[in-house]
């Protein structure tokens, strides 16, 4: 028998030996809770060399068990009933204790060391880069918080966060800098939240916060506002000054959902709305967002199939030289005619095509169709084709244009590719490399919608555009707004100074045309001089002289 055994242990010698050597830590107690026997495993686990004769209270205290956690076991001894309880011992060792009354009197108390199991489970719920909760951990904590809220009636909020412009950091400075930035963002989120809030990183640049035990929605709105301000402040990472923003979507339980999946989905929908409305802001979930998202998904499905089903078409809008009145070329405008939806506005489907990544294929189709049509014209008029900023990211734009020119036989000098300032905002140097590659093919490059974006004059200095197109909002505003006239005049003179042609878009009235002519623009495009028309009509327009 073990030296730890008490003399009164009611066991035969073989059984006594088995108890002493069994793998599970075992303590036998009398009816009053005094230790009669403890095997070697129990003695080692409880860090007590000679437990026999100690009270259970003293044994737990010597093992470093936190007092509140031991109370259920002590209460069970007094009530002579079984119980299971989790105890935290010295050195943060976690054990599951099981107390069972014996038929011969007294109790058997066994322990299971669950320290490593709990540590592994905690790691499984932790995101390794930032140390925040991961998606699984957030879901578990949200389930628990919702269960508690269901009993107390206390509302809680889920905030979904997505960083703005983070991809540009990763793309231009590399993943090590991006990872360091994510850690700094995580630290700011920790500081912006309370001790009881749960901050999670869901992957990439997506974060979430569970806010419980606060007055809602006021607390969530205050936190969202604080996050937009705090996360949007400048970071310094490896000597780089970095600026990112954050968009936030908020859902509040129980109003916006009673289970974790609904709340997360609705917070995500609100986040999508925040991003769609300009980013760097927050939005609360509204029931109408569900229907809007369903409509968007339906449109997305149709858009992904439209190219294969040949639902796209091109319309051609003439561009007129003001000095002579002749047609110098056409702008190819993409049209989507859905068999059930009818004509779908480009303002609706082009941003969606860019977002889901199908714009590259659609853009290539439009380029090929426009060049093929222009190659068939009887006069060498120019053809203008719009490029999306997304088309610059794939690294194959120059090759694509070269192949299209070769396949259609169009003279490169007749092709004008129009880009917006948005293309130059992302990775300007690489975009400029692509533009120079296109220029080397003999293609002309136009700056479209000038004046509506950032209008950085440095763009005009870095790349010699062939043409500047003045946005139609300034043209239409000229009749009642002197500032619009001044802007058109300034752009026209800037273009003349830099040797660039200027085209005024959106001209609809005779007075607008006269004003444009007076300000020195070289070309005009708009409903007054020619609406978008089918290919056959455009080709026919080139036959007679407009002079």
C-alpha positions as CSV (number, residue, x, y, z in Angstrom):
1,X,0.0,0.0,0.0
2,X,1.1,3.5,-0.7
3,X,2.5,5.6,2.1
4,X,-0.3,8.0,1.3
5,X,-2.9,5.4,2.2
6,X,-4.9,5.8,5.4
7,X,-5.1,2.7,7.7
8,X,-8.9,2.6,7.6
9,X,-9.1,2.2,3.8
10,X,-11.6,-0.6,3.2
11,X,-9.7,-2.3,0.4
12,X,-8.2,-5.7,-0.1
13,X,-4.4,-5.8,-0.9
14,X,-4.8,-6.3,-4.7
15,X,-7.4,-3.6,-5.0
16,X,-5.3,-1.4,-2.7
17,X,-2.4,-1.7,-5.1
18,X,-4.5,-1.1,-8.1
19,X,-5.9,2.1,-6.6
20,X,-2.4,3.3,-5.8
21,X,-1.1,2.6,-9.3
22,X,-4.1,3.7,-11.4
23,X,-3.4,6.3,-14.0
24,X,-6.2,8.7,-13.0
25,X,-5.6,10.9,-10.0
26,X,-7.9,9.6,-7.2
27,X,-8.7,10.8,-3.7
28,X,-10.9,9.0,-1.3
29,X,-12.8,11.0,1.3
30,X,-14.7,10.1,4.4
31,X,-18.3,11.3,4.9
32,X,-17.0,14.5,6.5
33,X,-14.6,15.3,3.7
34,X,-11.3,14.2,5.2
35,X,-8.8,12.6,2.9
36,X,-8.4,8.8,3.6
37,X,-6.4,8.0,0.5
38,X,-4.7,9.7,-2.4
39,X,-2.8,7.8,-5.1
40,X,0.6,9.0,-6.4
41,X,-1.0,10.7,-9.5
42,X,-3.3,12.7,-7.2
43,X,-0.5,13.7,-4.9
44,X,1.6,14.9,-7.8
45,X,-1.2,16.8,-9.5
46,X,-2.2,18.5,-6.2
47,X,1.4,19.1,-5.2
48,X,0.8,17.6,-1.8
49,X,3.3,14.9,-0.6
50,X,1.0,13.6,2.2
51,X,-2.7,14.4,1.7
52,X,-4.0,11.8,4.1
53,X,-5.7,13.3,7.0
54,X,-6.2,16.7,5.4
55,X,-9.6,18.2,5.0
56,X,-10.8,18.7,1.5
57,X,-10.7,22.5,2.1
58,X,-7.1,22.3,3.1
59,X,-6.2,19.9,0.3
60,X,-7.6,22.3,-2.3
61,X,-6.0,25.3,-0.7
62,X,-2.6,23.6,-0.7
63,X,-3.1,22.8,-4.4
64,X,-3.6,26.5,-5.1
65,X,-7.3,26.1,-6.1
66,X,-9.1,29.4,-6.4
67,X,-11.6,29.4,-3.5
68,X,-14.8,30.2,-5.5
69,X,-14.1,27.3,-7.8
70,X,-13.9,24.8,-5.0
71,X,-17.1,25.8,-3.3
72,X,-19.3,23.5,-5.5
73,X,-17.2,20.5,-4.5
74,X,-17.4,21.4,-0.8
75,X,-21.1,22.0,-1.0
76,X,-21.6,18.6,-2.7
77,X,-19.7,16.8,0.1
78,X,-22.0,18.4,2.7
79,X,-25.0,17.5,0.6
80,X,-23.7,14.0,-0.1
81,X,-24.3,14.4,-3.9
82,X,-22.2,14.1,-7.0
83,X,-20.7,17.1,-8.8
84,X,-18.4,18.0,-11.6
85,X,-16.4,21.3,-11.4
86,X,-13.5,22.9,-13.2
87,X,-10.7,24.0,-10.9
88,X,-7.7,26.2,-11.5
89,X,-4.7,25.0,-9.6
90,X,-1.2,26.6,-9.0
91,X,0.8,27.4,-12.2
92,X,-2.5,27.9,-14.0
93,X,-3.1,24.2,-14.3
94,X,-6.7,23.4,-15.1
95,X,-8.4,20.3,-13.9
96,X,-11.9,18.7,-14.2
97,X,-12.9,17.4,-10.7
98,X,-15.6,14.7,-10.3
99,X,-17.0,13.9,-6.9
100,X,-19.0,10.7,-6.5
101,X,-20.6,9.3,-3.3
102,X,-19.6,5.7,-2.5
103,X,-22.1,3.0,-1.5
104,X,-19.9,2.1,1.5
105,X,-19.8,5.7,2.6
106,X,-17.5,8.6,1.8
107,X,-16.6,9.9,-1.6
108,X,-14.3,9.2,-4.6
109,X,-12.8,12.4,-6.0
110,X,-11.1,12.1,-9.4
111,X,-9.3,14.7,-11.5
112,X,-8.6,15.1,-15.2
113,X,-5.9,17.5,-16.2
114,X,-7.4,19.5,-19.1
115,X,-4.7,22.2,-19.2
116,X,-3.3,21.3,-22.6
117,X,-6.7,20.6,-24.0
118,X,-8.0,24.0,-23.0
119,X,-4.8,25.6,-24.2
120,X,-5.1,23.9,-27.6
121,X,-8.8,24.9,-27.8
122,X,-7.9,28.5,-27.0
123,X,-5.2,28.5,-29.7
124,X,-7.7,27.0,-32.1
125,X,-9.8,30.1,-31.5
126,X,-7.0,32.6,-31.8
127,X,-5.8,34.3,-35.0
128,X,-2.0,33.9,-35.1
129,X,-0.9,37.1,-36.7
130,X,-2.6,39.5,-34.3
131,X,-3.5,37.3,-31.3
132,X,-7.1,38.3,-31.7
133,X,-10.0,35.9,-31.6
134,X,-10.6,34.2,-34.9
135,X,-13.9,33.5,-36.7
136,X,-14.6,30.3,-34.7
137,X,-13.8,32.0,-31.4
138,X,-16.0,35.0,-32.3
139,X,-18.9,32.6,-33.2
140,X,-18.5,30.8,-29.8
141,X,-18.4,34.1,-27.8
142,X,-21.3,35.4,-29.8
143,X,-23.3,32.3,-29.1
144,X,-22.6,32.6,-25.4
145,X,-23.4,36.3,-25.3
146,X,-26.7,35.7,-27.1
147,X,-27.6,33.0,-24.6
148,X,-26.9,35.4,-21.7
149,X,-28.7,38.2,-23.4
150,X,-31.7,36.0,-23.9
151,X,-32.0,35.6,-20.1
152,X,-31.2,39.1,-19.2
153,X,-32.9,41.0,-22.1
154,X,-29.7,43.0,-22.6
155,X,-29.1,44.0,-26.2
156,X,-25.7,43.5,-27.8
157,X,-24.1,44.7,-31.0
158,X,-21.8,43.1,-33.7
159,X,-19.6,45.5,-35.7
160,X,-18.0,44.2,-38.9
161,X,-15.0,46.1,-40.1
162,X,-13.2,46.2,-43.4
163,X,-10.0,48.3,-44.1
164,X,-10.1,50.7,-47.0
165,X,-7.0,50.9,-49.3
166,X,-5.2,48.0,-47.5
167,X,-4.7,46.1,-50.7
168,X,-2.7,48.9,-52.2
169,X,-0.3,48.7,-49.2
170,X,0.1,44.9,-49.7
171,X,0.6,45.3,-53.4
172,X,3.1,48.1,-53.3
173,X,5.0,47.5,-50.1
174,X,4.7,43.7,-49.7
175,X,3.1,41.4,-47.2
176,X,5.6,41.9,-44.4
177,X,4.6,45.6,-44.2
178,X,1.0,44.7,-44.7
179,X,1.2,42.2,-41.8
180,X,2.8,44.8,-39.6
181,X,0.1,47.2,-40.4
182,X,-2.6,44.7,-39.5
183,X,-1.0,44.2,-36.1
184,X,-1.0,48.0,-35.5
185,X,-4.7,48.1,-36.5
186,X,-5.4,45.3,-34.2
187,X,-3.8,47.2,-31.3
188,X,-5.8,50.3,-32.0
189,X,-9.0,48.2,-32.0
190,X,-8.0,46.7,-28.6
191,X,-7.5,50.2,-27.2
192,X,-10.8,51.5,-28.6
193,X,-12.8,48.8,-27.0
194,X,-13.7,47.9,-23.4
195,X,-12.3,45.0,-21.5
196,X,-15.4,42.9,-22.0
197,X,-15.7,43.4,-25.7
198,X,-14.5,40.7,-28.1
199,X,-12.2,41.8,-31.0
200,X,-11.7,39.3,-33.8
201,X,-9.8,39.2,-37.1
202,X,-11.8,37.2,-39.6
203,X,-9.1,37.0,-42.3
204,X,-7.4,39.4,-44.6
205,X,-8.3,43.0,-43.6
206,X,-11.6,42.0,-42.0
207,X,-12.2,42.5,-38.3
208,X,-15.2,42.2,-36.1
209,X,-16.2,43.4,-32.6
210,X,-18.8,42.0,-30.2
211,X,-20.0,44.6,-27.9
212,X,-22.2,43.3,-25.0
213,X,-23.4,44.9,-21.8
214,X,-23.9,48.4,-23.1
215,X,-26.8,50.6,-24.0
216,X,-27.7,49.9,-27.7
217,X,-27.6,51.3,-30.3
218,X,-26.0,54.3,-28.7
219,X,-22.9,52.4,-27.6
220,X,-22.4,50.8,-31.0
221,X,-22.7,54.1,-32.8
222,X,-20.2,55.8,-30.5
223,X,-17.8,52.9,-31.0
224,X,-18.2,52.9,-34.8
225,X,-17.6,56.6,-34.9
226,X,-14.5,56.2,-32.7
227,X,-13.1,53.4,-34.9
228,X,-13.5,55.4,-38.1
229,X,-11.5,58.2,-36.6
230,X,-8.9,56.1,-34.8
231,X,-8.2,53.5,-37.5
232,X,-8.0,56.3,-40.2
233,X,-5.1,58.0,-38.5
234,X,-1.7,57.7,-40.0
235,X,0.5,54.7,-39.3
236,X,4.3,54.5,-39.4
237,X,5.5,51.0,-40.5
238,X,9.2,50.3,-41.3
239,X,9.7,54.0,-42.2
240,X,6.6,54.2,-44.4
241,X,3.8,56.6,-43.6
242,X,0.6,54.6,-44.3
243,X,-3.0,55.7,-44.4
244,X,-5.9,53.4,-44.5
245,X,-9.5,53.9,-43.5
246,X,-12.2,51.6,-42.2
247,X,-15.8,51.0,-43.1
248,X,-18.1,49.6,-40.4
249,X,-21.4,47.7,-40.5
250,X,-23.5,47.3,-37.3
251,X,-26.2,44.8,-36.4
252,X,-27.9,44.9,-33.0
253,X,-29.5,41.9,-31.2
254,X,-32.3,41.1,-30.8
255,X,-33.7,43.7,-33.3
256,X,-31.5,42.6,-36.2
257,X,-31.2,38.9,-35.4
258,X,-31.4,36.4,-32.5
259,X,-28.7,34.0,-33.6
260,X,-25.1,34.4,-34.5
261,X,-25.4,33.7,-38.2
262,X,-28.1,36.2,-38.7
263,X,-26.3,38.9,-36.8
264,X,-23.0,38.4,-38.6
265,X,-24.8,38.3,-42.0
266,X,-26.7,41.5,-41.2
267,X,-23.7,43.3,-39.9
268,X,-21.9,42.3,-43.2
269,X,-24.8,43.7,-45.3
270,X,-24.5,47.0,-43.4
271,X,-20.8,46.9,-44.0
272,X,-21.4,46.5,-47.7
273,X,-23.7,49.5,-47.6
274,X,-21.0,51.6,-45.8
275,X,-18.4,50.6,-48.5
276,X,-20.8,51.4,-51.3
277,X,-21.6,54.8,-49.9
278,X,-18.0,56.0,-49.9
279,X,-16.1,54.0,-47.4
280,X,-14.6,55.5,-44.2
281,X,-18.0,55.5,-42.6
282,X,-20.5,53.3,-40.7
283,X,-24.0,52.1,-41.3
284,X,-26.5,50.2,-39.3
285,X,-28.4,47.2,-40.7
286,X,-31.8,47.9,-42.3
287,X,-34.2,45.2,-43.3
288,X,-34.3,46.6,-46.9
289,X,-30.7,45.7,-47.3
290,X,-31.6,42.0,-47.5
291,X,-33.8,42.6,-50.6
292,X,-31.2,44.8,-52.1
293,X,-28.5,42.2,-51.7
294,X,-30.7,39.5,-53.2
295,X,-31.3,41.8,-56.2
296,X,-27.6,42.5,-56.5
297,X,-26.8,38.7,-56.4
298,X,-29.3,38.1,-59.1
299,X,-27.8,40.9,-61.3
300,X,-24.3,39.5,-60.6
301,X,-25.4,36.0,-61.8
302,X,-26.9,37.5,-65.0
303,X,-23.8,39.7,-65.6
304,X,-21.4,36.7,-65.3
305,X,-23.4,35.0,-68.1
306,X,-24.0,38.0,-70.3
307,X,-20.8,37.8,-72.2
308,X,-21.2,34.1,-73.1
309,X,-24.8,34.7,-74.1
310,X,-23.7,37.6,-76.4
311,X,-26.0,40.2,-74.6
312,X,-23.5,43.0,-74.9
313,X,-23.5,45.5,-77.8
314,X,-21.7,48.7,-78.7
315,X,-23.2,52.1,-79.5
316,X,-21.1,54.7,-81.3
317,X,-21.3,58.4,-80.4
318,X,-19.7,60.8,-82.9
319,X,-16.9,63.3,-81.9
320,X,-16.9,66.5,-83.9
321,X,-14.0,68.8,-84.7
322,X,-15.3,72.3,-83.8
323,X,-13.1,74.1,-86.3
324,X,-14.5,72.2,-89.4
325,X,-17.7,70.4,-88.1
326,X,-16.5,67.1,-89.4
327,X,-16.7,63.8,-87.6
328,X,-13.2,62.9,-86.4
329,X,-14.2,59.7,-84.7
330,X,-16.6,57.8,-82.4
331,X,-16.6,56.7,-78.8
332,X,-17.6,53.1,-78.4
333,X,-20.1,52.9,-75.6
334,X,-20.9,49.5,-74.0
335,X,-24.5,48.5,-73.8
336,X,-26.2,45.5,-72.0
337,X,-29.5,44.4,-73.4
338,X,-30.9,41.7,-71.0
339,X,-33.7,39.6,-72.5
340,X,-35.9,40.1,-69.4
341,X,-34.5,43.1,-67.7
342,X,-34.2,45.1,-70.9
343,X,-31.4,47.7,-71.3
344,X,-29.3,47.8,-68.1
345,X,-27.7,51.1,-67.3
346,X,-23.9,51.1,-67.6
347,X,-23.8,53.1,-64.4
348,X,-25.3,50.0,-62.7
349,X,-23.5,47.1,-64.3
350,X,-20.0,48.4,-65.0
351,X,-19.1,49.1,-61.3
352,X,-20.5,45.6,-60.5
353,X,-18.4,44.1,-63.3
354,X,-15.3,45.8,-61.9
355,X,-16.1,44.6,-58.4
356,X,-16.6,41.0,-59.3
357,X,-13.7,40.9,-61.7
358,X,-15.5,40.2,-65.0
359,X,-14.7,43.7,-66.4
360,X,-11.5,42.4,-67.9
361,X,-13.2,39.9,-70.2
362,X,-16.0,42.4,-71.0
363,X,-13.4,45.1,-71.7
364,X,-11.5,42.9,-74.0
365,X,-14.6,42.0,-75.9
366,X,-15.5,45.7,-76.3
367,X,-12.0,46.6,-77.5
368,X,-12.1,43.8,-80.1
369,X,-15.6,44.6,-81.3
370,X,-14.9,48.4,-81.6
371,X,-11.6,47.9,-83.4
372,X,-13.2,45.4,-85.8
373,X,-16.0,47.8,-86.6
374,X,-13.7,50.8,-87.0
375,X,-11.5,48.8,-89.4
376,X,-14.5,48.4,-91.7
377,X,-15.2,52.1,-92.0
378,X,-14.6,53.9,-95.3
379,X,-12.8,56.8,-93.6
380,X,-9.9,56.6,-91.2
381,X,-11.9,58.0,-88.3
382,X,-10.7,57.3,-84.8
383,X,-12.3,54.9,-82.3
384,X,-12.3,55.7,-78.6
385,X,-12.6,52.8,-76.1
386,X,-12.8,53.1,-72.4
387,X,-10.4,51.2,-70.1
388,X,-11.3,50.3,-66.5
389,X,-8.7,50.7,-63.8
390,X,-9.1,47.0,-63.2
391,X,-7.7,46.2,-66.7
392,X,-4.4,47.6,-65.6
393,X,-3.9,45.1,-62.8
394,X,-3.5,41.9,-64.8
395,X,-0.3,42.9,-66.5
396,X,-1.5,41.8,-69.9
397,X,-3.2,44.9,-71.2
398,X,-0.4,45.9,-73.7
399,X,-0.3,42.3,-75.0
400,X,-4.1,42.3,-75.3
401,X,-4.2,45.6,-77.3
402,X,-1.4,44.4,-79.5
403,X,-3.2,41.2,-80.3
404,X,-6.5,42.9,-81.0
405,X,-4.8,45.4,-83.4
406,X,-3.2,42.5,-85.2
407,X,-6.4,40.5,-85.4
408,X,-8.6,43.4,-86.6
409,X,-6.0,45.1,-88.8
410,X,-6.9,48.5,-87.4
411,X,-4.2,51.2,-87.7
412,X,-3.0,51.8,-84.1
413,X,-3.0,55.5,-84.7
414,X,-6.8,55.4,-85.0
415,X,-7.3,53.8,-81.6
416,X,-7.8,56.1,-78.6
417,X,-7.8,54.4,-75.2
418,X,-9.6,56.5,-72.5
419,X,-8.7,56.2,-68.9
420,X,-9.9,58.0,-65.8
421,X,-7.9,59.5,-63.0
422,X,-9.0,56.5,-61.0
423,X,-6.6,54.3,-63.0
424,X,-3.7,56.5,-62.0
425,X,-4.6,56.5,-58.3
426,X,-3.6,52.9,-57.9
427,X,0.1,52.1,-58.3
428,X,0.7,55.1,-60.5
429,X,4.2,54.0,-61.6
430,X,3.1,50.6,-63.0
431,X,0.1,52.2,-64.7
432,X,2.4,54.7,-66.3
433,X,4.6,51.8,-67.5
434,X,1.5,50.3,-69.2
435,X,0.6,53.6,-70.8
436,X,4.0,54.0,-72.2
437,X,3.8,50.4,-73.5
438,X,0.5,51.3,-75.2
439,X,2.0,54.5,-76.6
440,X,4.9,52.5,-78.1
441,X,2.3,50.5,-80.1
442,X,1.2,53.8,-81.7
443,X,-2.1,54.0,-79.8
444,X,-3.4,57.4,-78.5
445,X,-4.3,57.9,-74.8
446,X,-7.0,60.2,-73.5
447,X,-7.7,61.4,-70.0
448,X,-11.5,61.0,-69.5
449,X,-13.8,62.9,-67.2
450,X,-11.1,65.4,-66.3
451,X,-12.0,67.6,-63.4
452,X,-14.2,65.2,-61.5
453,X,-11.6,63.2,-59.7
454,X,-8.4,64.3,-58.0
455,X,-7.4,66.4,-61.1
456,X,-3.8,66.1,-60.2
457,X,-1.8,68.2,-62.7
458,X,1.1,65.9,-62.0
459,X,-0.6,63.2,-64.0
460,X,-0.5,65.5,-67.1
461,X,3.2,66.1,-66.4
462,X,4.1,62.5,-65.9
463,X,2.3,61.3,-69.0
464,X,1.8,63.3,-72.3
465,X,-1.9,62.5,-73.0
466,X,-3.1,63.1,-76.5
467,X,-6.4,64.4,-75.4
468,X,-8.2,65.7,-72.3
469,X,-12.0,65.1,-72.1
470,X,-13.8,67.7,-70.0
471,X,-16.5,66.2,-67.9
472,X,-20.1,66.9,-69.0
473,X,-21.0,68.3,-65.5
474,X,-18.9,71.4,-66.2
475,X,-20.3,71.8,-69.7
476,X,-23.9,71.6,-68.6
477,X,-23.2,74.0,-65.7
478,X,-21.7,76.7,-68.0
479,X,-25.0,78.4,-68.7
480,X,-25.8,79.3,-65.1
481,X,-22.5,78.9,-63.3
482,X,-19.6,81.2,-64.0
483,X,-17.2,78.8,-62.1
484,X,-18.0,76.0,-64.6
485,X,-17.1,78.3,-67.5
486,X,-13.9,79.3,-65.8
487,X,-13.0,75.6,-65.3
488,X,-13.7,74.7,-68.9
489,X,-11.6,77.7,-70.0
490,X,-8.7,76.7,-67.8
491,X,-8.7,73.1,-69.0
492,X,-8.9,74.2,-72.6
493,X,-6.0,76.6,-72.2
494,X,-4.0,74.0,-70.3
495,X,-4.6,71.5,-73.1
496,X,-3.5,74.0,-75.7
497,X,-0.3,74.8,-73.7
498,X,0.6,71.2,-73.4
499,X,-0.2,70.4,-77.0
500,X,-3.2,68.2,-76.1
501,X,-6.6,68.3,-77.8
502,X,-9.6,69.0,-75.6
503,X,-13.0,67.4,-76.0
504,X,-16.1,68.8,-74.3
505,X,-18.5,66.0,-73.3
506,X,-22.3,66.3,-72.8
507,X,-23.1,69.2,-75.1
508,X,-26.8,69.3,-75.5
509,X,-27.8,72.9,-76.5
510,X,-26.7,75.5,-79.0
511,X,-25.7,77.9,-76.3
512,X,-23.4,75.3,-74.7
513,X,-21.9,74.6,-78.1
514,X,-21.2,78.4,-78.6
515,X,-19.7,78.7,-75.2
516,X,-17.5,75.7,-75.7
517,X,-16.3,77.1,-79.0
518,X,-15.6,80.4,-77.4
519,X,-13.5,78.8,-74.7
520,X,-11.2,77.2,-77.2
521,X,-12.0,73.5,-77.0
522,X,-11.0,71.6,-80.1
523,X,-13.7,68.9,-80.2
524,X,-17.2,68.3,-78.9
525,X,-19.3,65.2,-78.1
526,X,-22.9,65.2,-77.0
527,X,-26.6,64.8,-77.9
528,X,-26.6,68.0,-79.8
529,X,-24.0,66.8,-82.3
530,X,-24.8,63.2,-82.3
531,X,-26.5,60.6,-80.0
532,X,-25.0,57.1,-79.5
533,X,-26.0,55.1,-82.5
534,X,-25.8,51.6,-83.9
535,X,-22.7,50.5,-85.8
536,X,-24.4,50.6,-89.2
537,X,-25.6,54.2,-88.7
538,X,-22.1,55.3,-87.5
539,X,-20.6,53.7,-90.6
540,X,-23.1,55.5,-92.8
541,X,-22.4,58.8,-91.1
542,X,-18.8,58.7,-92.3
543,X,-19.8,58.5,-96.0
544,X,-21.3,62.0,-96.6
545,X,-19.3,65.1,-95.7
546,X,-20.6,67.1,-92.7
547,X,-18.9,70.3,-93.8
